[in-house]
């Protein structure tokens, strides 16, 4: 197992959703899904791992943000 996969599992145990992680990283849900399932590795693994570690350190887990939608 790789470090990104392990960190994603730790975030999931902490209550993070794949959608919230994807929003924080600025990538698609499918990208996070492929990293978690180890079907594909991140091209910029060190920076992704750094950002995931910063998410692990957060005490408050954000709700899923919907990109492109605005409140009326």
mmCIF file as Biopython writes it, N, C-alpha, C and O atoms, coordinates in Angstrom:
data_model
#
loop_
_atom_site.group_PDB
_atom_site.id
_atom_site.type_symbol
_atom_site.label_atom_id
_atom_site.label_alt_id
_atom_site.label_comp_id
_atom_site.label_asym_id
_atom_site.label_entity_id
_atom_site.label_seq_id
_atom_site.pdbx_PDB_ins_code
_atom_site.Cartn_x
_atom_site.Cartn_y
_atom_site.Cartn_z
_atom_site.occupancy
_atom_site.B_iso_or_equiv
_atom_site.auth_seq_id
_atom_site.auth_asym_id
_atom_site.pdbx_PDB_model_num
ATOM 1   N N  . UNK A ? 1  ? 0.840   -1.193 0.000   1.0 0.0 1  A 1 
ATOM 2   C CA . UNK A ? 1  ? 0.000   0.000  0.000   1.0 0.0 1  A 1 
ATOM 3   C C  . UNK A ? 1  ? 0.879   1.248  0.000   1.0 0.0 1  A 1 
ATOM 4   O O  . UNK A ? 1  ? 1.971   1.256  0.569   1.0 0.0 1  A 1 
ATOM 5   N N  . UNK A ? 2  ? 0.392   2.281  -0.636  1.0 0.0 2  A 1 
ATOM 6   C CA . UNK A ? 2  ? 1.180   3.504  -0.656  1.0 0.0 2  A 1 
ATOM 7   C C  . UNK A ? 2  ? 0.667   4.498  0.384   1.0 0.0 2  A 1 
ATOM 8   O O  . UNK A ? 2  ? -0.397  4.312  0.975   1.0 0.0 2  A 1 
ATOM 9   N N  . UNK A ? 3  ? 1.440   5.545  0.590   1.0 0.0 3  A 1 
ATOM 10  C CA . UNK A ? 3  ? 1.122   6.518  1.643   1.0 0.0 3  A 1 
ATOM 11  C C  . UNK A ? 3  ? -0.158  7.300  1.359   1.0 0.0 3  A 1 
ATOM 12  O O  . UNK A ? 3  ? -0.917  7.602  2.280   1.0 0.0 3  A 1 
ATOM 13  N N  . UNK A ? 4  ? -0.399  7.625  0.106   1.0 0.0 4  A 1 
ATOM 14  C CA . UNK A ? 4  ? -1.614  8.370  -0.235  1.0 0.0 4  A 1 
ATOM 15  C C  . UNK A ? 4  ? -2.844  7.525  0.079   1.0 0.0 4  A 1 
ATOM 16  O O  . UNK A ? 4  ? -3.816  8.020  0.650   1.0 0.0 4  A 1 
ATOM 17  N N  . UNK A ? 5  ? -2.797  6.269  -0.289  1.0 0.0 5  A 1 
ATOM 18  C CA . UNK A ? 5  ? -3.901  5.345  -0.001  1.0 0.0 5  A 1 
ATOM 19  C C  . UNK A ? 5  ? -4.150  5.265  1.506   1.0 0.0 5  A 1 
ATOM 20  O O  . UNK A ? 5  ? -5.291  5.360  1.958   1.0 0.0 5  A 1 
ATOM 21  N N  . UNK A ? 6  ? -3.084  5.093  2.274   1.0 0.0 6  A 1 
ATOM 22  C CA . UNK A ? 6  ? -3.217  4.992  3.732   1.0 0.0 6  A 1 
ATOM 23  C C  . UNK A ? 6  ? -3.789  6.273  4.336   1.0 0.0 6  A 1 
ATOM 24  O O  . UNK A ? 6  ? -4.626  6.220  5.236   1.0 0.0 6  A 1 
ATOM 25  N N  . UNK A ? 7  ? -3.338  7.416  3.841   1.0 0.0 7  A 1 
ATOM 26  C CA . UNK A ? 7  ? -3.824  8.694  4.359   1.0 0.0 7  A 1 
ATOM 27  C C  . UNK A ? 7  ? -5.288  8.906  3.994   1.0 0.0 7  A 1 
ATOM 28  O O  . UNK A ? 7  ? -6.055  9.432  4.799   1.0 0.0 7  A 1 
ATOM 29  N N  . UNK A ? 8  ? -5.682  8.504  2.791   1.0 0.0 8  A 1 
ATOM 30  C CA . UNK A ? 8  ? -7.092  8.611  2.400   1.0 0.0 8  A 1 
ATOM 31  C C  . UNK A ? 8  ? -7.974  7.736  3.285   1.0 0.0 8  A 1 
ATOM 32  O O  . UNK A ? 8  ? -9.078  8.139  3.652   1.0 0.0 8  A 1 
ATOM 33  N N  . UNK A ? 9  ? -7.499  6.553  3.626   1.0 0.0 9  A 1 
ATOM 34  C CA . UNK A ? 9  ? -8.266  5.686  4.529   1.0 0.0 9  A 1 
ATOM 35  C C  . UNK A ? 9  ? -8.383  6.309  5.921   1.0 0.0 9  A 1 
ATOM 36  O O  . UNK A ? 9  ? -9.434  6.224  6.556   1.0 0.0 9  A 1 
ATOM 37  N N  . UNK A ? 10 ? -7.301  6.934  6.391   1.0 0.0 10 A 1 
ATOM 38  C CA . UNK A ? 10 ? -7.336  7.597  7.698   1.0 0.0 10 A 1 
ATOM 39  C C  . UNK A ? 10 ? -8.328  8.762  7.682   1.0 0.0 10 A 1 
ATOM 40  O O  . UNK A ? 10 ? -9.050  8.978  8.656   1.0 0.0 10 A 1 
ATOM 41  N N  . UNK A ? 11 ? -8.363  9.505  6.585   1.0 0.0 11 A 1 
ATOM 42  C CA . UNK A ? 11 ? -9.322  10.606 6.466   1.0 0.0 11 A 1 
ATOM 43  C C  . UNK A ? 11 ? -10.751 10.081 6.463   1.0 0.0 11 A 1 
ATOM 44  O O  . UNK A ? 11 ? -11.634 10.679 7.076   1.0 0.0 11 A 1 
ATOM 45  N N  . UNK A ? 12 ? -10.983 8.973  5.780   1.0 0.0 12 A 1 
ATOM 46  C CA . UNK A ? 12 ? -12.323 8.385  5.751   1.0 0.0 12 A 1 
ATOM 47  C C  . UNK A ? 12 ? -12.751 7.959  7.154   1.0 0.0 12 A 1 
ATOM 48  O O  . UNK A ? 12 ? -13.897 8.171  7.548   1.0 0.0 12 A 1 
ATOM 49  N N  . UNK A ? 13 ? -11.831 7.360  7.903   1.0 0.0 13 A 1 
ATOM 50  C CA . UNK A ? 13 ? -12.142 6.957  9.281   1.0 0.0 13 A 1 
ATOM 51  C C  . UNK A ? 13 ? -12.458 8.163  10.152  1.0 0.0 13 A 1 
ATOM 52  O O  . UNK A ? 13 ? -13.246 8.072  11.093  1.0 0.0 13 A 1 
ATOM 53  N N  . UNK A ? 14 ? -11.839 9.291  9.832   1.0 0.0 14 A 1 
ATOM 54  C CA . UNK A ? 14 ? -12.062 10.518 10.596  1.0 0.0 14 A 1 
ATOM 55  C C  . UNK A ? 14 ? -13.380 11.197 10.220  1.0 0.0 14 A 1 
ATOM 56  O O  . UNK A ? 14 ? -13.829 12.112 10.910  1.0 0.0 14 A 1 
ATOM 57  N N  . UNK A ? 15 ? -14.008 10.738 9.106   1.0 0.0 15 A 1 
ATOM 58  C CA . UNK A ? 15 ? -15.297 11.298 8.719   1.0 0.0 15 A 1 
ATOM 59  C C  . UNK A ? 15 ? -15.305 12.073 7.419   1.0 0.0 15 A 1 
ATOM 60  O O  . UNK A ? 15 ? -16.352 12.580 7.014   1.0 0.0 15 A 1 
ATOM 61  N N  . UNK A ? 16 ? -14.179 12.178 6.762   1.0 0.0 16 A 1 
ATOM 62  C CA . UNK A ? 16 ? -14.109 12.895 5.496   1.0 0.0 16 A 1 
ATOM 63  C C  . UNK A ? 16 ? -14.759 12.076 4.392   1.0 0.0 16 A 1 
ATOM 64  O O  . UNK A ? 16 ? -14.640 10.852 4.362   1.0 0.0 16 A 1 
ATOM 65  N N  . UNK A ? 17 ? -15.446 12.758 3.487   1.0 0.0 17 A 1 
ATOM 66  C CA . UNK A ? 17 ? -15.996 12.094 2.306   1.0 0.0 17 A 1 
ATOM 67  C C  . UNK A ? 17 ? -15.027 12.300 1.142   1.0 0.0 17 A 1 
ATOM 68  O O  . UNK A ? 17 ? -14.200 13.212 1.162   1.0 0.0 17 A 1 
ATOM 69  N N  . UNK A ? 18 ? -15.141 11.448 0.140   1.0 0.0 18 A 1 
ATOM 70  C CA . UNK A ? 18 ? -14.291 11.608 -1.045  1.0 0.0 18 A 1 
ATOM 71  C C  . UNK A ? 18 ? -14.574 12.941 -1.726  1.0 0.0 18 A 1 
ATOM 72  O O  . UNK A ? 18 ? -13.664 13.577 -2.258  1.0 0.0 18 A 1 
ATOM 73  N N  . UNK A ? 19 ? -15.832 13.361 -1.711  1.0 0.0 19 A 1 
ATOM 74  C CA . UNK A ? 19 ? -16.202 14.630 -2.340  1.0 0.0 19 A 1 
ATOM 75  C C  . UNK A ? 19 ? -15.544 15.809 -1.626  1.0 0.0 19 A 1 
ATOM 76  O O  . UNK A ? 19 ? -15.052 16.731 -2.276  1.0 0.0 19 A 1 
ATOM 77  N N  . UNK A ? 20 ? -15.533 15.785 -0.297  1.0 0.0 20 A 1 
ATOM 78  C CA . UNK A ? 20 ? -14.917 16.876 0.458   1.0 0.0 20 A 1 
ATOM 79  C C  . UNK A ? 20 ? -13.407 16.904 0.229   1.0 0.0 20 A 1 
ATOM 80  O O  . UNK A ? 20 ? -12.815 17.975 0.091   1.0 0.0 20 A 1 
ATOM 81  N N  . UNK A ? 21 ? -12.791 15.731 0.190   1.0 0.0 21 A 1 
ATOM 82  C CA . UNK A ? 21 ? -11.349 15.656 -0.074  1.0 0.0 21 A 1 
ATOM 83  C C  . UNK A ? 21 ? -11.056 16.196 -1.472  1.0 0.0 21 A 1 
ATOM 84  O O  . UNK A ? 21 ? -10.120 16.973 -1.658  1.0 0.0 21 A 1 
ATOM 85  N N  . UNK A ? 22 ? -11.853 15.785 -2.445  1.0 0.0 22 A 1 
ATOM 86  C CA . UNK A ? 22 ? -11.662 16.247 -3.823  1.0 0.0 22 A 1 
ATOM 87  C C  . UNK A ? 22 ? -11.799 17.761 -3.917  1.0 0.0 22 A 1 
ATOM 88  O O  . UNK A ? 22 ? -11.017 18.412 -4.610  1.0 0.0 22 A 1 
ATOM 89  N N  . UNK A ? 23 ? -12.784 18.325 -3.228  1.0 0.0 23 A 1 
ATOM 90  C CA . UNK A ? 23 ? -12.963 19.778 -3.238  1.0 0.0 23 A 1 
ATOM 91  C C  . UNK A ? 23 ? -11.757 20.489 -2.640  1.0 0.0 23 A 1 
ATOM 92  O O  . UNK A ? 23 ? -11.303 21.502 -3.173  1.0 0.0 23 A 1 
ATOM 93  N N  . UNK A ? 24 ? -11.244 19.970 -1.549  1.0 0.0 24 A 1 
ATOM 94  C CA . UNK A ? 24 ? -10.092 20.592 -0.895  1.0 0.0 24 A 1 
ATOM 95  C C  . UNK A ? 24 ? -8.841  20.522 -1.768  1.0 0.0 24 A 1 
ATOM 96  O O  . UNK A ? 24 ? -8.024  21.444 -1.760  1.0 0.0 24 A 1 
ATOM 97  N N  . UNK A ? 25 ? -8.690  19.443 -2.512  1.0 0.0 25 A 1 
ATOM 98  C CA . UNK A ? 25 ? -7.516  19.277 -3.373  1.0 0.0 25 A 1 
ATOM 99  C C  . UNK A ? 25 ? -7.696  19.918 -4.745  1.0 0.0 25 A 1 
ATOM 100 O O  . UNK A ? 25 ? -6.721  20.122 -5.468  1.0 0.0 25 A 1 
ATOM 101 N N  . UNK A ? 26 ? -8.939  20.237 -5.106  1.0 0.0 26 A 1 
ATOM 102 C CA . UNK A ? 26 ? -9.203  20.822 -6.414  1.0 0.0 26 A 1 
ATOM 103 C C  . UNK A ? 26 ? -9.147  19.808 -7.542  1.0 0.0 26 A 1 
ATOM 104 O O  . UNK A ? 26 ? -8.788  20.139 -8.672  1.0 0.0 26 A 1 
ATOM 105 N N  . UNK A ? 27 ? -9.506  18.566 -7.226  1.0 0.0 27 A 1 
ATOM 106 C CA . UNK A ? 27 ? -9.533  17.496 -8.231  1.0 0.0 27 A 1 
ATOM 107 C C  . UNK A ? 27 ? -10.930 16.887 -8.255  1.0 0.0 27 A 1 
ATOM 108 O O  . UNK A ? 27 ? -11.781 17.237 -7.437  1.0 0.0 27 A 1 
ATOM 109 N N  . UNK A ? 28 ? -11.159 15.981 -9.190  1.0 0.0 28 A 1 
ATOM 110 C CA . UNK A ? 28 ? -12.474 15.350 -9.283  1.0 0.0 28 A 1 
ATOM 111 C C  . UNK A ? 28 ? -12.617 14.219 -8.268  1.0 0.0 28 A 1 
ATOM 112 O O  . UNK A ? 28 ? -11.629 13.696 -7.753  1.0 0.0 28 A 1 
ATOM 113 N N  . UNK A ? 29 ? -13.870 13.854 -7.991  1.0 0.0 29 A 1 
ATOM 114 C CA . UNK A ? 29 ? -14.136 12.720 -7.101  1.0 0.0 29 A 1 
ATOM 115 C C  . UNK A ? 29 ? -13.507 11.449 -7.648  1.0 0.0 29 A 1 
ATOM 116 O O  . UNK A ? 29 ? -13.001 10.623 -6.888  1.0 0.0 29 A 1 
ATOM 117 N N  . UNK A ? 30 ? -13.537 11.294 -8.967  1.0 0.0 30 A 1 
ATOM 118 C CA . UNK A ? 30 ? -12.991 10.094 -9.594  1.0 0.0 30 A 1 
ATOM 119 C C  . UNK A ? 30 ? -11.480 9.988  -9.376  1.0 0.0 30 A 1 
ATOM 120 O O  . UNK A ? 30 ? -10.951 8.888  -9.221  1.0 0.0 30 A 1 
ATOM 121 N N  . UNK A ? 31 ? -10.795 11.114 -9.365  1.0 0.0 31 A 1 
ATOM 122 C CA . UNK A ? 31 ? -9.355  11.100 -9.110  1.0 0.0 31 A 1 
ATOM 123 C C  . UNK A ? 31 ? -9.073  10.566 -7.716  1.0 0.0 31 A 1 
ATOM 124 O O  . UNK A ? 31 ? -8.209  9.707  -7.542  1.0 0.0 31 A 1 
ATOM 125 N N  . UNK A ? 32 ? -9.794  11.068 -6.723  1.0 0.0 32 A 1 
ATOM 126 C CA . UNK A ? 32 ? -9.616  10.592 -5.347  1.0 0.0 32 A 1 
ATOM 127 C C  . UNK A ? 32 ? -9.987  9.116  -5.260  1.0 0.0 32 A 1 
ATOM 128 O O  . UNK A ? 32 ? -9.324  8.349  -4.562  1.0 0.0 32 A 1 
ATOM 129 N N  . UNK A ? 33 ? -11.030 8.719  -5.956  1.0 0.0 33 A 1 
ATOM 130 C CA . UNK A ? 33 ? -11.460 7.319  -5.972  1.0 0.0 33 A 1 
ATOM 131 C C  . UNK A ? 33 ? -10.355 6.409  -6.514  1.0 0.0 33 A 1 
ATOM 132 O O  . UNK A ? 33 ? -10.096 5.343  -5.955  1.0 0.0 33 A 1 
ATOM 133 N N  . UNK A ? 34 ? -9.705  6.831  -7.601  1.0 0.0 34 A 1 
ATOM 134 C CA . UNK A ? 34 ? -8.641  5.997  -8.174  1.0 0.0 34 A 1 
ATOM 135 C C  . UNK A ? 34 ? -7.422  5.934  -7.263  1.0 0.0 34 A 1 
ATOM 136 O O  . UNK A ? 34 ? -6.752  4.903  -7.202  1.0 0.0 34 A 1 
ATOM 137 N N  . UNK A ? 35 ? -7.124  7.020  -6.554  1.0 0.0 35 A 1 
ATOM 138 C CA . UNK A ? 35 ? -6.013  6.981  -5.591  1.0 0.0 35 A 1 
ATOM 139 C C  . UNK A ? 35 ? -6.342  6.049  -4.440  1.0 0.0 35 A 1 
ATOM 140 O O  . UNK A ? 35 ? -5.497  5.271  -3.997  1.0 0.0 35 A 1 
ATOM 141 N N  . UNK A ? 36 ? -7.581  6.132  -3.955  1.0 0.0 36 A 1 
ATOM 142 C CA . UNK A ? 36 ? -7.971  5.309  -2.810  1.0 0.0 36 A 1 
ATOM 143 C C  . UNK A ? 36 ? -7.960  3.825  -3.164  1.0 0.0 36 A 1 
ATOM 144 O O  . UNK A ? 36 ? -7.562  2.991  -2.351  1.0 0.0 36 A 1 
ATOM 145 N N  . UNK A ? 37 ? -8.394  3.502  -4.368  1.0 0.0 37 A 1 
ATOM 146 C CA . UNK A ? 37 ? -8.432  2.104  -4.791  1.0 0.0 37 A 1 
ATOM 147 C C  . UNK A ? 37 ? -7.116  1.635  -5.394  1.0 0.0 37 A 1 
ATOM 148 O O  . UNK A ? 37 ? -6.993  0.485  -5.818  1.0 0.0 37 A 1 
ATOM 149 N N  . UNK A ? 38 ? -6.144  2.518  -5.430  1.0 0.0 38 A 1 
ATOM 150 C CA . UNK A ? 38 ? -4.807  2.228  -5.955  1.0 0.0 38 A 1 
ATOM 151 C C  . UNK A ? 38 ? -4.823  1.745  -7.403  1.0 0.0 38 A 1 
ATOM 152 O O  . UNK A ? 38 ? -3.973  0.950  -7.806  1.0 0.0 38 A 1 
ATOM 153 N N  . UNK A ? 39 ? -5.786  2.224  -8.181  1.0 0.0 39 A 1 
ATOM 154 C CA . UNK A ? 39 ? -5.787  1.902  -9.604  1.0 0.0 39 A 1 
ATOM 155 C C  . UNK A ? 39 ? -4.922  2.882  -10.382 1.0 0.0 39 A 1 
ATOM 156 O O  . UNK A ? 39 ? -4.580  2.645  -11.541 1.0 0.0 39 A 1 
ATOM 157 N N  . UNK A ? 40 ? -4.570  3.995  -9.724  1.0 0.0 40 A 1 
ATOM 158 C CA . UNK A ? 40 ? -3.721  5.004  -10.350 1.0 0.0 40 A 1 
ATOM 159 C C  . UNK A ? 40 ? -2.997  5.777  -9.259  1.0 0.0 40 A 1 
ATOM 160 O O  . UNK A ? 40 ? -3.563  6.026  -8.194  1.0 0.0 40 A 1 
ATOM 161 N N  . UNK A ? 41 ? -1.753  6.158  -9.514  1.0 0.0 41 A 1 
ATOM 162 C CA . UNK A ? 41 ? -0.982  6.940  -8.553  1.0 0.0 41 A 1 
ATOM 163 C C  . UNK A ? 41 ? -1.022  8.415  -8.929  1.0 0.0 41 A 1 
ATOM 164 O O  . UNK A ? 41 ? -1.178  8.770  -10.097 1.0 0.0 41 A 1 
ATOM 165 N N  . UNK A ? 42 ? -0.882  9.256  -7.928  1.0 0.0 42 A 1 
ATOM 166 C CA . UNK A ? 42 ? -0.845  10.696 -8.169  1.0 0.0 42 A 1 
ATOM 167 C C  . UNK A ? 42 ? 0.477   11.052 -8.840  1.0 0.0 42 A 1 
ATOM 168 O O  . UNK A ? 42 ? 1.533   10.563 -8.439  1.0 0.0 42 A 1 
ATOM 169 N N  . UNK A ? 43 ? 0.419   11.899 -9.854  1.0 0.0 43 A 1 
ATOM 170 C CA . UNK A ? 43 ? 1.637   12.310 -10.552 1.0 0.0 43 A 1 
ATOM 171 C C  . UNK A ? 43 ? 2.502   13.208 -9.670  1.0 0.0 43 A 1 
ATOM 172 O O  . UNK A ? 43 ? 3.730   13.174 -9.759  1.0 0.0 43 A 1 
ATOM 173 N N  . UNK A ? 44 ? 1.874   13.993 -8.835  1.0 0.0 44 A 1 
ATOM 174 C CA . UNK A ? 44 ? 2.573   14.896 -7.924  1.0 0.0 44 A 1 
ATOM 175 C C  . UNK A ? 44 ? 2.368   14.397 -6.491  1.0 0.0 44 A 1 
ATOM 176 O O  . UNK A ? 44 ? 1.816   15.105 -5.648  1.0 0.0 44 A 1 
ATOM 177 N N  . UNK A ? 45 ? 2.812   13.191 -6.234  1.0 0.0 45 A 1 
ATOM 178 C CA . UNK A ? 45 ? 2.532   12.491 -4.987  1.0 0.0 45 A 1 
ATOM 179 C C  . UNK A ? 45 ? 2.931   13.220 -3.721  1.0 0.0 45 A 1 
ATOM 180 O O  . UNK A ? 45 ? 2.189   13.205 -2.738  1.0 0.0 45 A 1 
ATOM 181 N N  . UNK A ? 46 ? 4.099   13.863 -3.729  1.0 0.0 46 A 1 
ATOM 182 C CA . UNK A ? 46 ? 4.552   14.546 -2.510  1.0 0.0 46 A 1 
ATOM 183 C C  . UNK A ? 46 ? 3.643   15.708 -2.132  1.0 0.0 46 A 1 
ATOM 184 O O  . UNK A ? 46 ? 3.307   15.881 -0.961  1.0 0.0 46 A 1 
ATOM 185 N N  . UNK A ? 47 ? 3.249   16.497 -3.110  1.0 0.0 47 A 1 
ATOM 186 C CA . UNK A ? 47 ? 2.388   17.645 -2.798  1.0 0.0 47 A 1 
ATOM 187 C C  . UNK A ? 47 ? 0.988   17.184 -2.395  1.0 0.0 47 A 1 
ATOM 188 O O  . UNK A ? 47 ? 0.364   17.791 -1.526  1.0 0.0 47 A 1 
ATOM 189 N N  . UNK A ? 48 ? 0.492   16.115 -3.019  1.0 0.0 48 A 1 
ATOM 190 C CA . UNK A ? 48 ? -0.814  15.568 -2.639  1.0 0.0 48 A 1 
ATOM 191 C C  . UNK A ? 48 ? -0.752  15.046 -1.210  1.0 0.0 48 A 1 
ATOM 192 O O  . UNK A ? 48 ? -1.657  15.300 -0.415  1.0 0.0 48 A 1 
ATOM 193 N N  . UNK A ? 49 ? 0.301   14.323 -0.885  1.0 0.0 49 A 1 
ATOM 194 C CA . UNK A ? 49 ? 0.453   13.780 0.461   1.0 0.0 49 A 1 
ATOM 195 C C  . UNK A ? 49 ? 0.566   14.897 1.495   1.0 0.0 49 A 1 
ATOM 196 O O  . UNK A ? 49 ? 0.015   14.787 2.590   1.0 0.0 49 A 1 
ATOM 197 N N  . UNK A ? 50 ? 1.280   15.973 1.152   1.0 0.0 50 A 1 
ATOM 198 C CA . UNK A ? 50 ? 1.398   17.118 2.056   1.0 0.0 50 A 1 
ATOM 199 C C  . UNK A ? 50 ? 0.024   17.720 2.341   1.0 0.0 50 A 1 
ATOM 200 O O  . UNK A ? 50 ? -0.299  18.023 3.490   1.0 0.0 50 A 1 
ATOM 201 N N  . UNK A ? 51 ? -0.783  17.893 1.294   1.0 0.0 51 A 1 
ATOM 202 C CA . UNK A ? 51 ? -2.124  18.465 1.465   1.0 0.0 51 A 1 
ATOM 203 C C  . UNK A ? 51 ? -3.025  17.522 2.260   1.0 0.0 51 A 1 
ATOM 204 O O  . UNK A ? 51 ? -3.791  17.971 3.113   1.0 0.0 51 A 1 
ATOM 205 N N  . UNK A ? 52 ? -2.939  16.207 1.985   1.0 0.0 52 A 1 
ATOM 206 C CA . UNK A ? 52 ? -3.753  15.240 2.729   1.0 0.0 52 A 1 
ATOM 207 C C  . UNK A ? 52 ? -3.382  15.244 4.208   1.0 0.0 52 A 1 
ATOM 208 O O  . UNK A ? 52 ? -4.255  15.145 5.070   1.0 0.0 52 A 1 
ATOM 209 N N  . UNK A ? 53 ? -2.087  15.359 4.503   1.0 0.0 53 A 1 
ATOM 210 C CA . UNK A ? 53 ? -1.655  15.424 5.902   1.0 0.0 53 A 1 
ATOM 211 C C  . UNK A ? 53 ? -2.202  16.668 6.591   1.0 0.0 53 A 1 
ATOM 212 O O  . UNK A ? 53 ? -2.548  16.625 7.772   1.0 0.0 53 A 1 
ATOM 213 N N  . UNK A ? 54 ? -2.280  17.784 5.850   1.0 0.0 54 A 1 
ATOM 214 C CA . UNK A ? 54 ? -2.843  19.000 6.446   1.0 0.0 54 A 1 
ATOM 215 C C  . UNK A ? 54 ? -4.338  18.832 6.706   1.0 0.0 54 A 1 
ATOM 216 O O  . UNK A ? 54 ? -4.867  19.402 7.660   1.0 0.0 54 A 1 
ATOM 217 N N  . UNK A ? 55 ? -5.025  18.050 5.863   1.0 0.0 55 A 1 
ATOM 218 C CA . UNK A ? 55 ? -6.444  17.778 6.102   1.0 0.0 55 A 1 
ATOM 219 C C  . UNK A ? 55 ? -6.619  16.906 7.341   1.0 0.0 55 A 1 
ATOM 220 O O  . UNK A ? 55 ? -7.569  17.085 8.103   1.0 0.0 55 A 1 
ATOM 221 N N  . UNK A ? 56 ? -5.701  15.961 7.542   1.0 0.0 56 A 1 
ATOM 222 C CA . UNK A ? 56 ? -5.770  15.101 8.727   1.0 0.0 56 A 1 
ATOM 223 C C  . UNK A ? 56 ? -5.637  15.911 10.012  1.0 0.0 56 A 1 
ATOM 224 O O  . UNK A ? 56 ? -6.222  15.562 11.037  1.0 0.0 56 A 1 
ATOM 225 N N  . UNK A ? 57 ? -4.871  16.988 9.951   1.0 0.0 57 A 1 
ATOM 226 C CA . UNK A ? 57 ? -4.637  17.804 11.141  1.0 0.0 57 A 1 
ATOM 227 C C  . UNK A ? 57 ? -5.830  18.687 11.495  1.0 0.0 57 A 1 
ATOM 228 O O  . UNK A ? 57 ? -5.902  19.198 12.613  1.0 0.0 57 A 1 
ATOM 229 N N  . UNK A ? 58 ? -6.752  18.873 10.581  1.0 0.0 58 A 1 
ATOM 230 C CA . UNK A ? 58 ? -7.917  19.722 10.842  1.0 0.0 58 A 1 
ATOM 231 C C  . UNK A ? 58 ? -8.848  19.078 11.860  1.0 0.0 58 A 1 
ATOM 232 O O  . UNK A ? 58 ? -9.010  17.858 11.906  1.0 0.0 58 A 1 
ATOM 233 N N  . UNK A ? 59 ? -9.445  19.923 12.660  1.0 0.0 59 A 1 
ATOM 234 C CA . UNK A ? 59 ? -10.408 19.432 13.644  1.0 0.0 59 A 1 
ATOM 235 C C  . UNK A ? 59 ? -11.822 19.455 13.083  1.0 0.0 59 A 1 
ATOM 236 O O  . UNK A ? 59 ? -12.661 18.638 13.460  1.0 0.0 59 A 1 
ATOM 237 N N  . UNK A ? 60 ? -12.079 20.391 12.185  1.0 0.0 60 A 1 
ATOM 238 C CA . UNK A ? 60 ? -13.417 20.533 11.607  1.0 0.0 60 A 1 
ATOM 239 C C  . UNK A ? 60 ? -13.415 19.971 10.192  1.0 0.0 60 A 1 
ATOM 240 O O  . UNK A ? 60 ? -12.575 20.329 9.366   1.0 0.0 60 A 1 
ATOM 241 N N  . UNK A ? 61 ? -14.360 19.092 9.932   1.0 0.0 61 A 1 
ATOM 242 C CA . UNK A ? 61 ? -14.480 18.486 8.615   1.0 0.0 61 A 1 
ATOM 243 C C  . UNK A ? 61 ? -15.532 19.265 7.834   1.0 0.0 61 A 1 
ATOM 244 O O  . UNK A ? 61 ? -16.680 19.350 8.269   1.0 0.0 61 A 1 
ATOM 245 N N  . UNK A ? 62 ? -15.158 19.839 6.681   1.0 0.0 62 A 1 
ATOM 246 C CA . UNK A ? 62 ? -16.139 20.630 5.925   1.0 0.0 62 A 1 
ATOM 247 C C  . UNK A ? 62 ? -17.175 19.750 5.251   1.0 0.0 62 A 1 
ATOM 248 O O  . UNK A ? 62 ? -16.934 18.584 4.940   1.0 0.0 62 A 1 
ATOM 249 N N  . UNK A ? 63 ? -18.331 20.348 5.037   1.0 0.0 63 A 1 
ATOM 250 C CA . UNK A ? 63 ? -19.359 19.660 4.265   1.0 0.0 63 A 1 
ATOM 251 C C  . UNK A ? 63 ? -18.968 19.720 2.796   1.0 0.0 63 A 1 
ATOM 252 O O  . UNK A ? 63 ? -18.162 20.556 2.387   1.0 0.0 63 A 1 
ATOM 253 N N  . UNK A ? 64 ? -19.546 18.831 2.016   1.0 0.0 64 A 1 
ATOM 254 C CA . UNK A ? 64 ? -19.267 18.794 0.579   1.0 0.0 64 A 1 
ATOM 255 C C  . UNK A ? 64 ? -19.690 20.103 -0.061  1.0 0.0 64 A 1 
ATOM 256 O O  . UNK A ? 64 ? -20.832 20.537 0.096   1.0 0.0 64 A 1 
ATOM 257 N N  . UNK A ? 65 ? -18.778 20.728 -0.775  1.0 0.0 65 A 1 
ATOM 258 C CA . UNK A ? 65 ? -19.086 21.953 -1.506  1.0 0.0 65 A 1 
ATOM 259 C C  . UNK A ? 65 ? -19.509 21.571 -2.911  1.0 0.0 65 A 1 
ATOM 260 O O  . UNK A ? 65 ? -18.948 20.652 -3.509  1.0 0.0 65 A 1 
ATOM 261 N N  . UNK A ? 66 ? -20.475 22.260 -3.423  1.0 0.0 66 A 1 
ATOM 262 C CA . UNK A ? 66 ? -20.895 22.005 -4.799  1.0 0.0 66 A 1 
ATOM 263 C C  . UNK A ? 66 ? -20.298 23.092 -5.671  1.0 0.0 66 A 1 
ATOM 264 O O  . UNK A ? 66 ? -20.640 24.268 -5.546  1.0 0.0 66 A 1 
ATOM 265 N N  . UNK A ? 67 ? -19.418 22.689 -6.539  1.0 0.0 67 A 1 
ATOM 266 C CA . UNK A ? 67 ? -18.780 23.650 -7.432  1.0 0.0 67 A 1 
ATOM 267 C C  . UNK A ? 67 ? -19.745 24.083 -8.524  1.0 0.0 67 A 1 
ATOM 268 O O  . UNK A ? 67 ? -20.488 23.273 -9.078  1.0 0.0 67 A 1 
ATOM 269 N N  . UNK A ? 68 ? -19.717 25.360 -8.815  1.0 0.0 68 A 1 
ATOM 270 C CA . UNK A ? 68 ? -20.522 25.865 -9.913  1.0 0.0 68 A 1 
ATOM 271 C C  . UNK A ? 68 ? -21.952 26.230 -9.545  1.0 0.0 68 A 1 
ATOM 272 O O  . UNK A ? 68 ? -22.653 26.833 -10.357 1.0 0.0 68 A 1 
ATOM 273 N N  . UNK A ? 69 ? -22.398 25.888 -8.361  1.0 0.0 69 A 1 
ATOM 274 C CA . UNK A ? 69 ? -23.761 26.230 -7.946  1.0 0.0 69 A 1 
ATOM 275 C C  . UNK A ? 69 ? -23.712 27.425 -7.006  1.0 0.0 69 A 1 
ATOM 276 O O  . UNK A ? 69 ? -22.838 27.527 -6.146  1.0 0.0 69 A 1 
ATOM 277 N N  . UNK A ? 70 ? -24.650 28.307 -7.186  1.0 0.0 70 A 1 
ATOM 278 C CA . UNK A ? 70 ? -24.712 29.491 -6.325  1.0 0.0 70 A 1 
ATOM 279 C C  . UNK A ? 70 ? -26.024 29.499 -5.567  1.0 0.0 70 A 1 
ATOM 280 O O  . UNK A ? 70 ? -27.043 28.998 -6.043  1.0 0.0 70 A 1 
ATOM 281 N N  . UNK A ? 71 ? -25.978 30.070 -4.396  1.0 0.0 71 A 1 
ATOM 282 C CA . UNK A ? 71 ? -27.193 30.198 -3.590  1.0 0.0 71 A 1 
ATOM 283 C C  . UNK A ? 71 ? -28.106 31.230 -4.248  1.0 0.0 71 A 1 
ATOM 284 O O  . UNK A ? 71 ? -27.624 32.219 -4.799  1.0 0.0 71 A 1 
ATOM 285 N N  . UNK A ? 72 ? -29.406 31.011 -4.196  1.0 0.0 72 A 1 
ATOM 286 C CA . UNK A ? 72 ? -30.345 31.965 -4.824  1.0 0.0 72 A 1 
ATOM 287 C C  . UNK A ? 72 ? -30.397 33.284 -4.110  1.0 0.0 72 A 1 
ATOM 288 O O  . UNK A ? 72 ? -31.137 34.179 -4.519  1.0 0.0 72 A 1 
#
